[in-house]
Amino acid sequence: MGQQAETFRRLHEGPQILVLPNAWDAASAAMMEDAGAKAVATSSAALAWAHGYADGDILPIPTLLSAIGEMTRVLKVPLTADIEGGYSDDLATVAETIKGVIGAGAVGINFEDGGRSPDLHARKIEAAREAAAQSGVPLFVNARIDVYLRGLAKDEAALAETLRRAELYRSAGADGVFVPGPTDEPLLATLARDIALPLNVMGRGGMAPAAKLQALGVRRLSSATAPFRVAYGALAQAVEAYLADGDASALAEAGKDAPDLNKRFG
């Protein structure tokens, strides 16, 4: 596991940008690895939805850990887990969750500040760093800053606050910084230049392709919930058509290109 952790860390060092797909269960993770992913991430929202929960620090910890374990069992590449805000503001509880995440096989975490105090989030990062040290795994802590995503500030104030938090989280022990929301290329270049850690951005409509992001200095691109939406959008359309006309042949044809997961897992 230590080797996977080091491999995952090196993927942030270049020369190529790390393009991460976000999975929600063992099947989706396996398909992403088989498609050529160098590492796989989880999406907190997609994982929560797949288990019948809303996103937003609601998913039960045992469900989270079970899902991570199911994914790492079928993967050879590193897995990094989105753990939202740690599912608690109690530092001891957060530390135990981190140990559980590592025990389930993840070698990285996404860790968001959301609408919480940045100082509290910095203390959570310190707790995560200590928990990882106790576990003996050099966990990659990707500190997510939600200033832009949540509209907590605007324009120059948003940039200044994002840079302030990035330095605060770096000092607390973060290994990377995730700034979801912006797609403006000059802004992304400024963030990549002025943040002293590898910059992760969230894929969304209007985002430049990976090669351009790499040229801007971005080190990691996440797909977020897009793969889940692609899969379940297709499912909804296919089942709606099947229920409307009862055409089992058309439904079978729609799924004919699915991978042989029985063979994959066997």
C-alpha positions as CSV (number, residue, x, y, z in Angstrom):
1,M,0.0,0.0,0.0
2,G,2.9,2.3,0.7
3,Q,4.1,1.7,-2.9
4,Q,0.7,2.7,-4.3
5,A,0.7,5.8,-2.1
6,E,4.1,6.8,-3.6
7,T,2.9,6.0,-7.1
8,F,-0.1,8.3,-6.6
9,R,2.0,11.1,-5.2
10,R,4.4,10.9,-8.2
11,L,1.4,11.2,-10.6
12,H,1.0,14.8,-9.4
13,E,4.6,15.6,-10.2
14,G,4.3,15.3,-14.0
15,P,5.2,15.6,-16.7
16,Q,1.7,14.7,-17.7
17,I,-1.4,16.1,-15.9
18,L,-3.3,13.5,-13.9
19,V,-6.7,12.9,-15.5
20,L,-8.9,11.2,-12.9
21,P,-12.2,9.6,-13.5
22,N,-14.6,9.4,-10.5
23,A,-16.2,6.1,-9.6
24,W,-18.9,5.1,-7.2
25,D,-18.7,1.3,-6.9
26,A,-16.5,-1.7,-7.8
27,A,-17.9,-2.1,-11.3
28,S,-17.4,1.6,-12.3
29,A,-13.9,1.6,-10.8
30,A,-12.9,-1.5,-12.6
31,M,-14.2,-0.2,-15.9
32,M,-12.2,3.0,-15.4
33,E,-9.0,1.2,-14.7
34,D,-9.6,-1.1,-17.7
35,A,-10.1,2.0,-19.8
36,G,-6.6,3.1,-19.0
37,A,-6.9,5.3,-15.8
38,K,-3.6,5.6,-14.0
39,A,-5.5,6.1,-10.7
40,V,-9.2,6.2,-9.8
41,A,-11.0,8.7,-7.5
42,T,-14.4,8.3,-5.9
43,S,-17.1,11.0,-6.2
44,S,-18.7,11.6,-2.8
45,A,-22.0,12.6,-4.5
46,A,-22.1,9.6,-6.9
47,L,-21.2,7.2,-4.1
48,A,-23.9,8.7,-1.9
49,W,-26.5,8.5,-4.6
50,A,-25.6,5.0,-5.5
51,H,-26.4,4.0,-1.9
52,G,-29.6,6.1,-1.6
53,Y,-28.2,9.1,0.2
54,A,-28.0,12.8,-0.6
55,D,-24.5,14.3,-0.9
56,G,-23.4,16.5,2.0
57,D,-21.7,14.6,4.9
58,I,-24.7,12.3,5.2
59,L,-23.4,9.0,4.0
60,P,-22.9,6.5,7.0
61,I,-19.2,5.9,7.6
62,P,-19.6,2.1,7.4
63,T,-21.1,2.4,4.0
64,L,-18.3,4.7,2.9
65,L,-15.6,2.3,4.1
66,S,-17.3,-0.7,2.6
67,A,-17.5,0.9,-0.8
68,I,-13.9,1.9,-0.7
69,G,-12.9,-1.6,0.2
70,E,-15.0,-3.1,-2.6
71,M,-13.2,-0.8,-5.1
72,T,-9.7,-1.3,-3.9
73,R,-10.3,-5.1,-3.9
74,V,-10.7,-5.1,-7.7
75,L,-8.2,-2.3,-8.6
76,K,-4.5,-2.5,-9.2
77,V,-4.1,1.3,-9.6
78,P,-4.3,3.7,-6.6
79,L,-7.6,4.9,-5.3
80,T,-8.2,8.3,-3.7
81,A,-11.5,8.8,-1.8
82,D,-13.6,11.9,-1.6
83,I,-14.6,12.1,2.1
84,E,-16.4,15.4,1.9
85,G,-15.7,17.4,5.1
86,G,-14.8,14.2,7.1
87,Y,-18.4,13.6,8.1
88,S,-17.7,15.3,11.5
89,D,-16.3,18.4,13.0
90,D,-14.9,16.4,15.9
91,L,-11.2,16.0,15.3
92,A,-10.9,12.6,17.0
93,T,-13.8,11.3,15.0
94,V,-12.3,12.6,11.8
95,A,-9.0,10.9,12.7
96,E,-10.7,7.6,13.2
97,T,-12.5,8.0,9.8
98,I,-9.1,8.7,8.1
99,K,-7.7,5.5,9.6
100,G,-10.7,3.6,8.4
101,V,-10.3,5.0,4.9
102,I,-6.6,4.0,4.8
103,G,-7.5,0.6,6.2
104,A,-10.0,0.1,3.4
105,G,-7.2,0.7,0.9
106,A,-7.4,4.3,-0.2
107,V,-4.0,6.2,-0.5
108,G,-5.5,9.7,-1.0
109,I,-8.4,11.8,0.1
110,N,-10.3,14.8,-1.1
111,F,-11.1,16.9,1.9
112,E,-13.4,19.9,1.5
113,D,-13.8,23.0,3.7
114,G,-17.3,23.7,2.4
115,G,-18.9,26.5,4.4
116,R,-16.9,25.7,7.5
117,S,-14.2,27.9,9.2
118,P,-10.9,27.6,7.3
119,D,-9.1,27.4,10.7
120,L,-11.3,24.4,11.6
121,H,-10.5,22.7,8.3
122,A,-6.8,23.3,8.8
123,R,-7.1,21.5,12.2
124,K,-8.9,18.7,10.4
125,I,-6.0,18.4,7.9
126,E,-3.6,18.2,10.8
127,A,-5.6,15.5,12.4
128,A,-5.7,13.6,9.0
129,R,-2.0,14.0,8.7
130,E,-1.4,12.6,12.2
131,A,-3.8,9.7,11.6
132,A,-2.0,8.8,8.4
133,A,1.3,8.9,10.1
134,Q,0.0,6.5,12.8
135,S,-1.2,4.2,10.0
136,G,2.1,4.2,8.3
137,V,0.8,5.3,4.9
138,P,1.9,8.6,3.2
139,L,-1.7,9.6,2.5
140,F,-2.1,12.3,-0.2
141,V,-4.4,14.9,1.3
142,N,-6.0,17.0,-1.4
143,A,-7.5,20.1,0.3
144,R,-10.6,21.3,-1.5
145,I,-11.4,25.1,-1.3
146,D,-15.0,25.9,-1.9
147,V,-14.8,29.7,-2.2
148,Y,-15.7,29.8,-5.9
149,L,-18.0,26.8,-5.9
150,R,-20.1,28.2,-3.1
151,G,-19.8,31.8,-4.1
152,L,-18.3,32.8,-0.7
153,A,-16.5,35.8,-2.3
154,K,-16.3,37.4,-5.7
155,D,-13.6,38.5,-8.1
156,E,-10.3,39.7,-6.5
157,A,-11.7,38.9,-3.0
158,A,-12.4,35.3,-4.1
159,L,-8.8,34.9,-5.4
160,A,-7.3,36.4,-2.3
161,E,-9.3,34.2,0.0
162,T,-8.6,31.1,-2.1
163,L,-4.8,31.8,-2.0
164,R,-5.0,32.5,1.8
165,R,-6.7,29.2,2.4
166,A,-4.3,27.3,0.1
167,E,-1.4,28.5,2.2
168,L,-3.2,27.8,5.5
169,Y,-3.9,24.2,4.3
170,R,-0.4,23.7,3.0
171,S,1.0,24.7,6.4
172,A,-1.4,22.2,8.0
173,G,0.0,19.4,5.9
174,A,-2.0,19.3,2.7
175,D,-0.3,17.8,-0.4
176,G,-2.5,19.3,-3.0
177,V,-5.2,21.9,-3.4
178,F,-8.5,21.4,-5.2
179,V,-10.3,24.5,-6.4
180,P,-13.6,23.5,-8.0
181,G,-15.7,26.0,-9.9
182,P,-13.4,28.2,-12.1
183,T,-13.0,27.5,-15.8
184,D,-11.5,30.9,-16.8
185,E,-8.1,30.1,-18.2
186,P,-6.2,33.2,-16.9
187,L,-7.6,32.6,-13.5
188,L,-6.6,28.9,-13.6
189,A,-3.1,29.9,-14.6
190,T,-2.9,32.4,-11.7
191,L,-4.1,29.8,-9.2
192,A,-1.5,27.2,-10.6
193,R,1.2,29.8,-10.3
194,D,0.4,31.2,-6.9
195,I,-0.5,28.0,-5.0
196,A,2.5,26.3,-3.8
197,L,1.0,22.8,-4.2
198,P,-0.3,20.8,-7.2
199,L,-3.6,22.3,-8.4
200,N,-6.6,20.1,-9.0
201,V,-9.6,21.4,-10.9
202,M,-13.1,20.0,-11.5
203,G,-14.2,19.1,-15.0
204,R,-17.4,20.8,-16.1
205,G,-19.0,22.5,-19.1
206,G,-16.6,25.1,-20.5
207,M,-13.5,23.6,-19.0
208,A,-10.4,23.5,-21.2
209,P,-9.2,20.0,-22.2
210,A,-6.4,18.4,-20.2
211,A,-3.5,19.4,-22.6
212,K,-4.5,23.1,-22.3
213,L,-4.8,22.8,-18.5
214,Q,-1.4,21.2,-18.3
215,A,0.0,24.1,-20.2
216,L,-1.6,26.5,-17.7
217,G,0.1,24.6,-14.8
218,V,-2.8,22.5,-13.6
219,R,-1.6,19.2,-12.3
220,R,-4.9,17.2,-11.8
221,L,-8.3,17.1,-13.5
222,S,-11.3,15.4,-11.9
223,S,-14.4,14.3,-13.7
224,A,-16.6,14.8,-10.6
225,T,-20.2,13.3,-11.1
226,A,-20.1,13.3,-14.9
227,P,-19.4,9.5,-15.3
228,F,-22.3,8.8,-13.0
229,R,-24.6,11.1,-14.8
230,V,-23.6,9.6,-18.2
231,A,-24.3,6.1,-16.9
232,Y,-27.6,6.8,-15.2
233,G,-28.8,9.2,-17.9
234,A,-28.4,6.3,-20.4
235,L,-30.1,3.9,-18.0
236,A,-33.1,6.2,-17.4
237,Q,-33.6,6.6,-21.2
238,A,-33.3,2.9,-21.9
239,V,-35.6,1.8,-19.1
240,E,-38.2,4.5,-20.0
241,A,-38.3,3.3,-23.6
242,Y,-38.5,-0.4,-22.4
243,L,-41.4,0.4,-20.1
244,A,-43.2,2.4,-22.8
245,D,-43.0,-0.2,-25.6
246,G,-41.9,-3.5,-23.9
247,D,-39.2,-3.9,-26.6
248,A,-36.8,-6.3,-24.8
249,S,-34.8,-6.7,-28.0
250,A,-34.0,-3.0,-28.2
251,L,-33.1,-2.9,-24.5
252,A,-30.7,-5.9,-25.0
253,E,-29.2,-4.1,-28.0
254,A,-28.6,-1.0,-26.0
255,G,-26.5,-2.9,-23.5
256,K,-24.6,-5.1,-25.9
257,D,-21.3,-3.3,-25.6
258,A,-21.1,-3.5,-21.8
259,P,-17.9,-5.2,-20.5
260,D,-17.9,-8.8,-19.3
261,L,-17.7,-8.0,-15.5
262,N,-18.2,-11.6,-14.6
263,K,-15.0,-12.4,-16.4
264,R,-13.3,-9.3,-15.0
265,F,-14.1,-10.2,-11.4
266,G,-13.6,-13.9,-11.8
